[in-house]
């Protein structure tokens, strides 16, 4: 099964999606399942993983309804307040929803040190009790915190979104690479090759700009812990679906068919239990 393991839907409005500023006019509109389904079919994907955008449980309700209506949505990564006193009750509530596979917090919007809070780590550990995954969404400046988190939570299943958003535009590598090496030593951590074009020069990137970062991810995580995701529709600010896909397809062309099948579906199925 081929899987795009990272995409989003939304009903656009300028208040709840204030982060979509005028430099991102291409995505200042609604993006819904009927928009994505033909794109996945055209590019040979059997399904996708729908990932949270807003930090509300109301969005979970919408996304789970989409997943019920559209079979190509194989899994949902939602949001829940991981520091809440009633977290366990909320996880019990969500357990009957088979397509809800895990949770994410917009940590990239939080201050450095957020993931080292005892209340946050306690919440993450509760996810493991319910067999939920956790998507790590951060900037490189938060990789030290991510390393602390994964060291504290050996029973959790983590996946790093967007290869932790290195500064591809300015070719910044060293500190990012150092922490990614340490994090990758933990076998319970996977990495998504997703969201890369938005960290490059939106107008002038070339496929080769990404290869050094993919070299590092492949070396550190190996073919068994790398997962492909498009980050559609956010990717559209820097390129069409087919353009971002061509980056990873061209880079991984050197691998065997078995290895490519893992990256473009098998690993996502295994990680999210699709």
ZAMARGU-4260 file (C-alpha; in steps of 0.2 Angstrom, whole numbers, plus 5000, padded with zeros to 4 digits):
<rodrens>
0) 5000/5000/5000 | 5007/5017/4995 | 5004/5031/5008 | 5006/5050/5008 | 5009/5051/5027
5) 5007/5069/5030 | 4993/5080/5023 | 4980/5093/5029 | 4962/5099/5026 | 4954/5115/5031
10) 4940/5127/5029 | 4950/5143/5027 | 4947/5159/5037 | 4959/5173/5041 | 4957/5171/5060
15) 4959/5153/5063 | 4973/5152/5050 | 4982/5168/5053 | 4998/5159/5050 | 4994/5158/5031
20) 4999/5176/5028 | 4999/5185/5011 | 5015/5177/5006 | 5005/5161/5005 | 4991/5167/4995
25) 4991/5150/4985 | 4984/5142/5001 | 4972/5155/5007 | 4957/5144/5002 | 4948/5128/5007
30) 4956/5112/5005 | 4945/5096/5007 | 4945/5078/5003 | 4938/5080/4986 | 4953/5091/4981
35) 4966/5078/4987 | 4958/5062/4981 | 4962/5064/4962 | 4979/5070/4966 | 4983/5054/4976
40) 4976/5044/4962 | 4985/5052/4948 | 5002/5050/4958 | 4999/5032/4962 | 4995/5033/4981
45) 4982/5022/4989 | 4979/5033/5004 | 4985/5046/5016 | 4987/5051/5034 | 4978/5067/5039
50) 4987/5077/5052 | 4980/5091/5063 | 4982/5109/5059 | 4973/5118/5073 | 4975/5114/5092
55) 4957/5110/5095 | 4947/5094/5098 | 4933/5101/5087 | 4945/5098/5072 | 4947/5080/5078
60) 4929/5078/5076 | 4929/5085/5058 | 4944/5075/5053 | 4937/5059/5060 | 4921/5062/5050
65) 4931/5065/5034 | 4940/5048/5038 | 4923/5039/5040 | 4917/5046/5023 | 4933/5044/5013
70) 4941/5027/5013 | 4958/5034/5006 | 4960/5043/5023 | 4969/5028/5032 | 4974/5037/5048
75) 4972/5053/5058 | 4984/5062/5069 | 4974/5073/5080 | 4977/5085/5094 | 4973/5084/5113
80) 4980/5094/5128 | 4994/5083/5133 | 4996/5093/5149 | 4978/5093/5155 | 4973/5084/5171
85) 4959/5075/5162 | 4971/5068/5148 | 4967/5050/5152 | 4949/5053/5151 | 4951/5061/5134
90) 4961/5046/5127 | 4948/5034/5134 | 4935/5044/5124 | 4945/5043/5108 | 4950/5025/5109
95) 4935/5018/5099 | 4939/5028/5084 | 4950/5016/5074 | 4957/5028/5062 | 4964/5040/5076
100) 4982/5034/5076 | 4991/5047/5086 | 4993/5066/5091 | 5003/5081/5088 | 5006/5098/5096
105) 5012/5113/5087 | 5028/5113/5097 | 5037/5124/5083 | 5026/5138/5090 | 5031/5136/5108
110) 5047/5142/5117 | 5063/5132/5118 | 5061/5120/5133 | 5043/5117/5131 | 5045/5098/5128
115) 5056/5097/5144 | 5041/5101/5155 | 5037/5087/5167 | 5018/5089/5163 | 5021/5087/5144
120) 5033/5072/5146 | 5020/5064/5158 | 5006/5067/5145 | 5017/5059/5131 | 5020/5044/5142
125) 5001/5042/5143 | 5000/5041/5124 | 5011/5025/5125 | 4998/5017/5138 | 4985/5019/5124
130) 4996/5014/5110 | 4995/5031/5102 | 5010/5039/5091 | 5017/5056/5093 | 5022/5067/5079
135) 5036/5079/5083 | 5034/5096/5075 | 5049/5107/5079 | 5063/5119/5072 | 5081/5114/5074
140) 5083/5125/5089 | 5071/5113/5098 | 5081/5097/5093 | 5089/5097/5110 | 5072/5096/5119
145) 5067/5082/5107 | 5082/5072/5111 | 5078/5074/5130 | 5060/5069/5126 | 5064/5053/5117
150) 5077/5048/5131 | 5063/5050/5144 | 5050/5041/5134 | 5058/5024/5127 | 5040/5016/5126
155) 5033/5029/5115 | 5032/5029/5096 | 5039/5045/5089 | 5040/5052/5071 | 5049/5068/5067
160) 5039/5079/5055 | 5047/5088/5040 | 5065/5081/5045 | 5064/5094/5059 | 5064/5109/5047
165) 5082/5113/5044 | 5086/5129/5036 | 5088/5123/5018 | 5087/5140/5011 | 5103/5145/5019
170) 5111/5127/5019 | 5112/5126/5037 | 5117/5108/5042 | 5129/5106/5056 | 5119/5108/5072
175) 5104/5100/5064 | 5114/5085/5059 | 5122/5082/5076 | 5106/5081/5085 | 5097/5071/5072
180) 5111/5058/5073 | 5108/5057/5092 | 5090/5056/5090 | 5091/5043/5077 | 5100/5031/5089
185) 5083/5028/5097 | 5075/5015/5087 | 5057/5021/5092 | 5060/5037/5082 | 5055/5038/5064
190) 5058/5053/5052 | 5046/5060/5039 | 5054/5066/5023 | 5040/5080/5021 | 5038/5098/5021
195) 5055/5102/5014 | 5051/5114/4999 | 5044/5126/5011 | 5061/5127/5020 | 5070/5131/5004
200) 5069/5146/4993 | 5051/5145/4987 | 5055/5152/4970 | 5072/5146/4966 | 5075/5128/4974
205) 5082/5114/4964 | 5080/5095/4968 | 5098/5094/4972 | 5097/5107/4986 | 5088/5094/4996
210) 5100/5079/4993 | 5113/5083/5007 | 5099/5083/5020 | 5092/5067/5013 | 5109/5059/5013
215) 5110/5063/5032 | 5092/5056/5035 | 5095/5040/5025 | 5112/5037/5034 | 5105/5040/5052
220) 5087/5032/5051 | 5090/5019/5037 | 5076/5013/5025 | 5066/5005/5039 | 5062/5022/5048
225) 5060/5034/5034 | 5042/5039/5029 | 5036/5050/5014 | 5024/5064/5016 | 5019/5078/5005
230) 5013/5091/5017 | 5000/5096/5005 | 4992/5109/5003 | 5006/5119/5013 | 5019/5113/5000
235) 5009/5122/4986 | 5017/5139/4992 | 5034/5132/4985 | 5029/5119/4972 | 5015/5108/4965
240) 5012/5091/4972 | 5021/5082/4958 | 5036/5094/4960 | 5039/5090/4979 | 5036/5071/4975
245) 5049/5072/4962 | 5062/5077/4974 | 5061/5061/4985 | 5057/5050/4970 | 5073/5055/4961
250) 5084/5054/4977 | 5078/5037/4982 | 5078/5030/4964 | 5095/5022/4969 | 5087/5011/4981
255) 5079/4994/4978 | 5060/4992/4974 | 5058/4984/4992 | 5067/4998/5000 | 5057/5011/4991
260) 5041/5002/4995 | 5045/5004/5013 | 5048/5023/5012 | 5033/5026/5001 | 5020/5016/5011
265) 5026/5001/5021 | 5035/5011/5035 | 5019/5022/5037 | 5008/5007/5038 | 5019/4999/5051
270) 5022/5015/5061 | 5004/5021/5062 | 4996/5003/5061 | 4986/5008/5046
</rodrens>
